[in-house]
Amino acid sequence: MGELVRHRLGDLSPAERRLARVLLAAYPIAGLESVAKFAERAAVSPPTVTRFIGKLGFSGYPEFQAVLRQEVQARLSSPLARLPGEGPAQSGDSLLNAALELSRQNLRATTEVISQHDFEELAALCSDLRHRVLVLGGRVSGTLARYLAGQLHLLRPLVTLVEADRSTPTQWLVDIRRGDVLVLFDYRRYQPDTIESARVAAAQGCRVALFTDPWVSPASAWARQVLVTSAGTVGPFDSLVGATAVVEALVAAVLARLGSSAQARMERLENLRAGEVMATAERRRG
C-alpha cells in the first residue's frame, strides 16, 4: 500500500497529497482510523478522503482498511507462522527446482515493483564523492548491507558500514552530517532501531534511501528513495534474491558512473594487497 501511495503522488491534488504524506508518516495507523480522524490529521475534509481512496483504486474506505489490515498481518507474520503444514515429503531435486523457480519468479516480480527513478537517483548519490555513504542492515538483511558497503568501498572513498548488532542508533547517529547518504535495509518484521535511525538521520539533513519488501517498512516515511524488491518465501523465509540482484545492479551503475576513478582506486587497492602479501612472505622467510 505504501508503495502504491508513493506511485500515485503525481496524480493527486494538493489536499490529497497531504493525506498521502500523513498516511506514509503514520503508516499504517492513520489509515486504520475513522474517515473523520484521518481527515483531521491532514486538515482536509472527509470528502477529500473519499476522493483520495478512489484514486488509489478502492471502491470505498472499508475496502481500503481491509487491505491495510491484511498488510499489517502479513508484516507481523514470523517465519514460524509461515511454516507449511504436514505434507508429502519432497526429494532434494524437487526442493531445489522449486526454490530456483521461486527465485526466478522473485526476480521477475522485482522488475515490476522496483522504481527505476529511485534506483537512478540512488546510483547518482552513491557516485557523488562529495557525499559520505553509510550503509545499515538488520538481523537478516545485514548480509546485504555488508555486501553493498564492501563493493562500494572498492570503488570510492567515504563508505561506512553500520554493524547490524549495534545496541543503539545514537552510537553512530551522533556523527551524521548534512549531505550524508544513509542506505537502509529493512524487511518484515521491521526493526524499531532501523526505523528510528531513518527518522533521526533525516532530521539531521541526511539523505535516506531504503531497500524494503512489498509491505514497505515504516522507515519509508523518511526515505527519499524507496527500492521495493519481491520477497516471495522459500519455505517460511523471505527471499533476498530480488534485493541481492538490485544491490549488484546498483554497484554496476556506480562503477559505470565513476569510470576511470573507480578503476584507479581498484588498482591502488590491488597494489597495496600485493605489497602486503610480499611483506608477509618476507617476514616468514626471515
Buried (B, 14 or more C-beta within 10 A) or exposed (E): BBBEBBEBEEEBEEBBBBBBBBBBBBBBBBBBBEBEEBBBBBEBBBEBBBBBBBBBEBEEBEEBBEBBEEBBEEBEBEEEEEEEEEEEEEEEEEEEEEBEEBBEBBBEBBEEBBBEEBBEBBBEBBBBEEBBBBBBBBEBBBBBBBBBBEBBBBBBEBBBBBEBEBEEBEEBBEEBEEEBBBBBBBBBBBBEBBBBBBBBBBEBEBBBBBBBBBBBBBBBBBBBBBBBBBBBBBEEEBBBBBBBBBBEEBBEBBBEBBEEEBEEBEEEEEEEEEEEEEEEEEEEEE
